[in-house]
């Protein structure tokens, strides 16, 4: 599974940099794993340059990556009573179109993705509501209306969807009585990778949230721009147990990303081009392309722990015949939720400014 964790970390940082560069000084939250999973399901059916572009952007080194996805998804299906972590995939396919059994079978076996037939021709809005209801159900009602109105129609061949959900309590909970009003310094410019890192494990320590706090109040942009997977590994290795007075904000974030634009910027171009896309591994023909891709994510951090969810959907169309003593996060920082068992980064975020009053939670570790 090492091949998957390496590609996941590299892609996650690429994704964070791309999104943050166009949304400076904004709060961000996303799941690179959710996005990777949908694009990996697409990769199974892609050919030629469409396949190469997906491999390059997702940092896949071989087709063996799919077996690693299968192993990790199998792990996520094993429930744990101390926290909730789940991921679900599903194919919604046009009931009048033909698809290769080899493609459907691979997604079912490897990605645990069942196929549900839909009447996109006669009832596109009803099918959209059905897909969104599935996503909402898989994310404990945190992700709603993933696919906007008007996107699906009679030319929609397939929708690939992934939903991921996590809820966990801190290993050491914060006292609600220690939550106080405080000032939060908002970013104004940028400078170097000069930061502190804090790991807060969840119960059982299978997963942790890491906070990377630039030492400069206005350093989050420079931190994001200069961050690499090597830096991240070094930062995580530098963490050790010690007594720390921790002050982090209590917050909730929602992000709604135009994933199509982001993936094109990263280098997946042919797949979204109706004249160049080669998804012939899905139906045996070169008449499919991805018309839209959507991603929504939610996170809430409070005294008890964290609740996070994300969902990604790719709409496939046919062509028409056409570490200090005090860790005080009182200025912008980046954070991620990490699976310590597999070195997978499930969620990335950037906290730049509070909505309304900031209420830091305080804990002594």
VODO-599896 format. One record per residue (C-alpha): x, z, y. Coordinates in steps of 0.001 Angstrom, whole numbers, plus 500000, padded with zeros to 6 digits. Layout:
BEGIN
XZY ...
This chain:
BEGIN
500000500000500000 503094500078502205 502622496413503123 499174497212504525 500268500294506473 503136498354508087 500912495442509100 498232497864510284 500644499727512551 502135496543514037 498762494882514568 497299498062516046 500033498245518680 499683494519519457 495931495027519844 496324498085522076 498794496264524333 496579493183524660 493417495149525451 495171497638527760 496852494854529764 493454493507530823 491813496924531227 494372498964533134 493245502444534148 490219502212531847 489222504333528885 489649502436525620 488844503052521976 489059500673519021 489663500513515286 492467498137514288 491585498821510658 487987497669511145 489122494491512898 491821493836510301 489320494248507489 486887491641508824 489701489211509598 491186489811506137 487842488853504580 487971485721506710 491588485126505658 490492484917502013 488516481771502863 490864480251505434 493292477426504743 496247475649506378 496892476494510054 493785478677510329 495241480847507568 498735480908509111 497425482028512504 495468484909510960 498535485948508936 500773485883512002 498428487925514197 497411490452511537 501084490710510448 500310489802506823 503428488944504814 501713487690501645 498347487337499923 499175490553498044 497861492359501128 494324491911499785 495086494073496750 496285496797499134 493043496558501117 491170496969497844 493139500098496906 492634501695500298 488921500908500418 488615502416496942 490281505566498294 487817505700501189 484926505518498733 486052508810497171 484113511425499111 485653514679500314 483581517732501181 485883518863504016 485498515744506184 483607512438506335 485604509195506192 483974505995505035 484244502246505476 481693499636504456 481742495837504385 478878493415504017 478216489670504063 474988488393505556 474640484778504408 472234481968505309 469720481536502490 469813477737502733 473614477289502630 475921477088499610 479038479241499303 481835479189496737 481359481764493995 485113482363494040 484919483509497680 481859485723497226 483320487233494043 486661488039495719 484982489800498623 482762491747496253 485617492794493947 488315493472496541 486405494421499687 483359496024498028 481296493609500120 477898492635498798 476106489513500027 472608489649501485 470667486445502069 469179485983505524 466818483475507116 468813482752510270 466797479559510791 463295481004510975 463987484600511938 467338484961513739 466246487925515865 464830489812512911 468031489216510938 470111490394513913 468120493620513995 468657494036510248 472439493609510572 472576496023513502 470482498542511568 472965498365508674 475867499021511061 473985501889512710 473269503454509332 476893503201508187 478193504821511401 475782507768511554 473906506097514450 477021505996516656 477307502182516826 474124500461517949 473352496824518800 476715495480517629 475476491894517712 473757491025521004 470528489082521298 470719485289521248 473911484996519196 472378484075515829 470472480854515163 469800478238512508 473449477140512522 474679480627511634 476108480359508131 477405483892507653 478073487208509384 480951489318508072 480582492968509078 482653496118508712 481758499651509736 484046502685509666 483054506297510309 485040509520510546 484085513089511309 486471515973510843 487011519513512084 490362520633513453 492540522625511071 492753525152513932 489576525040516005 489493525602519749 487406528454521106 484409527236523109 484991530135525514 488391528624526378 486830525383527649 487152525375531444 486834523032534408 490158521575535539 491689518689537478 492726515456535789 495416513350537468 494447509657537527 497033506905536984 498263505037540065 501355503017538988 503804502816536036 507294503614534610 509287504145531258 508720505329527611 509358508989528365 506736510956526523 505706513952524442 503766513800521194 501326516289519706 499785516207516234 496504518031515687 495615517955511978 492078518029510671 490957520357507888 492952519695504693 495535517750506772 494732514387505166 494148513047508672 495465513941512112 494944512972515713 498160512255517589 498375512434521374 501205510578523148 501508511918526674 503871510251529166 505918512782531111 505062510956534324 501504511269535583 501356507513536154 503325506514533037 500636505417530568 500870501681531371 504644501645530863 504252503697527677 501766501212526234 503810498166527266 507013499479525693 505556501051522547 506661499493519235 506025500386515610 509616501700515428 508914503979518404 505726505200516775 507448506037513491 510202507888515374 507662509825517430 505684510885514353 508871511930512551 509850514070515534 506787516299515112 507409519735513599 505334522924513352 505855525230516312 503890527575518556 502398525519521387 499837526261524077 497618523163523856 495293521918526571 493508518640525903 490363517213527475 487020517378525767 485693513812525919 483622511042524409 484423507335524763 482628504124523882 484217500684523912 482574497293523538 485147494520523106 484821490750523308 486901490389520176 486875486590520205 488792486442523504 491231489134522365 492017487416519050 492495484062520769 494904485729523204 496791487182520242 497099483735518647 494094483125516361 492929479906517965 491988477310515329 489503479603513573 487363479701516738 487663475943517379 484883473918515756 487157470871515616 490206472601514108 488957475473511952 489614475255508224 487493477807506394 487066475548503393 487798478436501044 484354479803501907 482151476814501084 484473473993499990 484025472056503236 485674472018506652 482412472435508551 482658476170509315 484183477961512299 483899481422513867 481646481241516912 481761484922517963 483442488200517102 482328491633518289 483783495125518100 482304498447519166 483839501873518816 482923505471519615 484860508727519638 484008512292520585 486641515017520800 485493518611521276 486312522193520320 485204521680516719 486961518398515954 486396514666516211 483666512166515430 484647508504515509 483078505229514444 483671501524514864 482175498259513728 483334494656513756 481427491467513056 482511487844512871 479766485254513156 480591482110511219 478760478967512272 478395475487510912 479084472599513221 475913470873514217 476038467294513406 477870467897516389 506981518408521876 507103521184524678 505933524839524690 502922523771526708 501154520498525944 498779519909528847 497075516520528747 495931516476532379 496842512826533056 496344509491531215 497522509346527592 497124507307524436 495948508716521105 495323507620517550 493732508884514340 496167508635511448 495623508810507686 498586510941506617 498152509977502958 498790506280503499 500319506001506991 497287503990508144 496194504117511790 492397503960511723 491657504288515453 493575503759518703 492534504951522142 493604505302525745 492174508059527930 492675507137531585 489967508895533519 487152511325532853 483529510514533498 482432513372535716 484136516767535464 486925517190532949 486706520177530631 489989520799528813 489862522726525566 492691525178525084 494348526311521885 497504528127520912 499110526651517810 
